[in-house]
Structure formats: C-alpha cells, structure tokens
Amino acid sequence: MARFDPKQLEQFWREQNPRRRALRERLARRRLPYGVAVWNLTKGWNIGNLIRTANAFLCGEIVLVGSEEFDDTGSGGIYRFERMHHEPDIGRFHQYAAREGYEIIAVEIGQDAVPLQQFRYPSKPLFLLGSELKGLDSELIALAPHRVMIPQYGLIPCLNVNVTCSILLYDYVTRTFPDLEPVPVEGAKFKIDPGSGQD
Ligand SMILES: C[S@@+](CC[C@H](N)C(=O)[O-])C[C@H]1O[C@@H](n2cnc3c(N)ncnc32)[C@H](O)[C@@H]1O
C-alpha cells in the first residue's frame, strides 16, 4: 500500500480541466455535515470500498487516524473527489474533532453500545471505525461520548468494516435527511457525471 499524500492530490487537481473541477465543487456543495474516521485500517480494498461508500452518501470528510497507509483499490479513482485528512495519533485526532465541532461516535460492538435502530444521531457526527484485526483501541472508545453497534443475528462475531460503514451511513442519511434527492437512475446504475473519475 502507498501513503496518503495530500501534495500529490493537490498536484492532480492542478492538472485537471475546469469541467472536472466544477464537478468536484458541485459535489462539495452537496456534502452532508458528518465525517467518517478509520483507525489503522490495513487492507487496501477496505479503505477503497469505504471511500466509495462515503462518496455515495455525501460524506463531509474521511479522516485516517494512525496509519496513513492508503490504497485506491475499490474506490475506482473516486477518492480524488473526497476530502481526506490524516491525524497521526489519538491525541491529535481528538483535538482535531473538537476543533471541527464534531461529536465522535465509536462504532464498535460492546455491552454498552446502543443498537443502531435506537441510536439518536447528534448534529455533527464523526463516525469512528476500527481496524480489521484489532477493532477500536480502548483509549479511542473512552474518548467518544457515543457508542453504537449494529445488532447481529448469525454466527459471525463481527461485520467487515466497510459493510459496517455502509449499513451505518444508509441508516444515518435516510433517517436524518429523509427529503434528500438521490442521483437519478439510468439503466441499472445511478447516473454518473461525465468526468467524475469513473470514466
Ligand atoms: C472486523 S471488525 C474488528 C474485529 C476485531 N477482531 C475485534 O475483535 O475487535 C472491524 C471494525 O468494524 C466495525 N464493526 C464490525 N461489526 C460491527 C457491528 N456489528 N457493530 C458495530 N461496529 C462493527 C468496528 O468498527 C470494528 O472495529
């Protein structure tokens, strides 16, 4: 995996045509007031797919906490349209969240976690998801004023991190913004703007 490199991304946008930049600005105006943070994700396809999910649900920004390992696999280039931020450690992540006015929500299974269907979202949530192998660090959970989990009913002890994110964002967006207009459908897809990076 590569490292997330904001300078490389800035360079990419300097070289893009005005139509593509306009598309990015239009997307930026529609973004919703929430963020998704991930703690030490290690598998490229998880990060890429999570970014793809975040884009589909107009996430305000994606925060990489700890590891800045990053791989575009699964996002199909769409990560370039996302607002990405990196914080190297827990202390700085906490300061960043406070500065930006977020309420951190630890998304993690636990006896004191609120089941998703009963959870009441704050006005500016920052959903924090844990790593594939170790989950969320206990220090991170302790810093979060909220904890939510998706109830499970089968044999598997936990969901894949991107699957978790997908269920959560669908629930958050549809319950919080019930009147939000989805992108129009064309054939069996949502209509992709030409020049989005998916062409
Ligand atoms: C594969 S799980 C980590 C499992 C890890 N082996 C552990 O024991 O903590 C990766 C992340 O997905 C999220 N996750 C998975 N299933 C979840 C569920 N049912 N409810 C809430 N979060 C979940 C959590 O953020 C978790 O840290």
The ligand as a Tripos MOL2 file, in Angstrom:
@<TRIPOS>MOLECULE
LIG
   27    29     1     0     0
SMALL
NO_CHARGES

@<TRIPOS>ATOM
      1 C1        -13.6130   -6.6530   11.5460 C.3       1 LIG1
      2 S1        -14.0910   -5.5860   12.8220 S.3       1 LIG1
      3 C2        -12.8000   -5.7760   14.0480 C.3       1 LIG1
      4 C3        -12.8840   -7.0320   14.8100 C.3       1 LIG1
      5 C4        -11.7510   -7.2630   15.7830 C.3       1 LIG1
      6 N1        -11.2710   -8.5510   15.5240 N.3       1 LIG1
      7 C5        -12.1900   -7.1530   17.2140 C.2       1 LIG1
      8 O1        -12.2580   -8.1670   17.8700 O.co2     1 LIG1
      9 O2        -12.4500   -6.0480   17.6750 O.co2     1 LIG1
     10 C6        -13.6240   -4.0230   12.1840 C.3       1 LIG1
     11 C7        -14.4790   -2.8710   12.6430 C.3       1 LIG1
     12 O3        -15.7710   -2.9780   12.0580 O.3       1 LIG1
     13 C8        -16.7320   -2.3720   12.9080 C.3       1 LIG1
     14 N2        -17.7790   -3.3830   13.2020 N.ar      1 LIG1
     15 C9        -17.8670   -4.6370   12.7560 C.ar      1 LIG1
     16 N3        -19.0200   -5.2060   13.1010 N.ar      1 LIG1
     17 C10       -19.7230   -4.2740   13.7930 C.ar      1 LIG1
     18 C11       -21.0140   -4.2400   14.4030 C.ar      1 LIG1
     19 N4        -21.8360   -5.2690   14.3590 N.pl3     1 LIG1
     20 N5        -21.4080   -3.0960   15.0300 N.ar      1 LIG1
     21 C12       -20.5830   -2.0150   15.0690 C.ar      1 LIG1
     22 N6        -19.3530   -1.9970   14.5070 N.ar      1 LIG1
     23 C13       -18.9190   -3.0990   13.8740 C.ar      1 LIG1
     24 C14       -15.9880   -1.8750   14.1310 C.3       1 LIG1
     25 O4        -15.6650   -0.5210   13.9290 O.3       1 LIG1
     26 C15       -14.7450   -2.7590   14.1230 C.3       1 LIG1
     27 O5        -13.6880   -2.1710   14.8160 O.3       1 LIG1
@<TRIPOS>BOND
     1     1     2 1
     2     2     3 1
     3     2    10 1
     4     3     4 1
     5     4     5 1
     6     5     6 1
     7     5     7 1
     8     7     8 2
     9     7     9 1
    10    10    11 1
    11    11    12 1
    12    11    26 1
    13    12    13 1
    14    13    14 1
    15    13    24 1
    16    14    15 ar
    17    14    23 ar
    18    15    16 ar
    19    16    17 ar
    20    17    18 ar
    21    17    23 ar
    22    18    19 1
    23    18    20 ar
    24    20    21 ar
    25    21    22 ar
    26    22    23 ar
    27    24    25 1
    28    24    26 1
    29    26    27 1
@<TRIPOS>SUBSTRUCTURE
     1 LIG1         1 GROUP 0 **** ****
